[in-house]
Amino acid sequence: SVKGKTAVITGSNSGIGLGIAWELARAGVEVILNSFTDSEEDHALARKIADETGTKVRYIQADMSDGDQCRALIEKAGACDILINNAGIQHVAPIDEFPAEKWNAIIAINLNSAYHTTAAALPLMRKAGWGRVINISSAHGLTASPFKSAYVAAKHGIVGMTKVVALETAKEPITANAICPGYVLTPLVESQIPDTMEKYGMERDEVIEKVMLERQPSKEFATTEQLGGTALFLCSDAAAQITGTTISVDGGWTAL
Ligand code: NAD
């Protein structure tokens, strides 16, 4: 059982990371929330999850664009049985107009951070004799869309890194996998709606149906609860031989 294990979830004061935090806390996992901010709201969120689930929840500020801060997050956590590399940002532009600082930030936050946290967490997992590395990739870790060069590169990259970590831990009671969500209606996706409305001259509903869910055959967003459930499954004993692979939660996107 995962009860009493400690999970560090990067980028978890919002969206998918927060959804995973709730599901793990409900299962009795001690959760460490993280983002780059350090507001009263962040700490209140940790208290709220702790109060409602009866498990220990802490918030630790660390900027996932900085390698040293990624490693410091794991050190401050003190234990890390479950590592969820979730922090991520997006920027949409044709590659010849893609700002270099956006490219670098996406690669740093969506890919490099997972290298640093994994390097820092594996010794703790080995000491504890059990571990789960769960990387939040994307349908864009398996397929591509125009104008998302940095994001698609980072998400494919993290799938590759996941396979290597799985091979390096194959004989140990540690697994490494990537979850590949299709569209989930989080602030990250919400923020793309106004630009897309303007670009295509469409209403909000049209953008959701014809642009966003165009490639998601179910025509429904995946939910943060469903992603929490998928992460919890990967932590279960039933998933002990699942390693080095991807699980798509994309309403059929990658079956097309
Ligand atoms: P979100 O914007 O709601 O959440 C992103 C989280 O990352 C937030 O908690 C934010 O504070 C944090 N973050 C951003 N920059 C950070 C930094 N420098 N340091 C620390 N934390 C930072 O977005 P989301 O949709 O929940 O995305 C979470 C992950 O899921 C991302 O890796 C994203 O690429 C991936 N994903 C999302 C979707 C989707 O449709 N929403 C689909 C596939 C994959």
Boltz pocket constraint, residues with backbone or C-beta under 6 A from the ligand:
constraints:
  - pocket:
      binder: B
      contacts: [[A, 10], [A, 11], [A, 12], [A, 13], [A, 14], [A, 15], [A, 16], [A, 17], [A, 34], [A, 35], [A, 36], [A, 62], [A, 63], [A, 64], [A, 65], [A, 85], [A, 86], [A, 87], [A, 88], [A, 89], [A, 109], [A, 110], [A, 136], [A, 137], [A, 138], [A, 139], [A, 180], [A, 181], [A, 182], [A, 183], [A, 184], [A, 185], [A, 186], [A, 187], [A, 188], [A, 189]]
      max_distance: 6.0
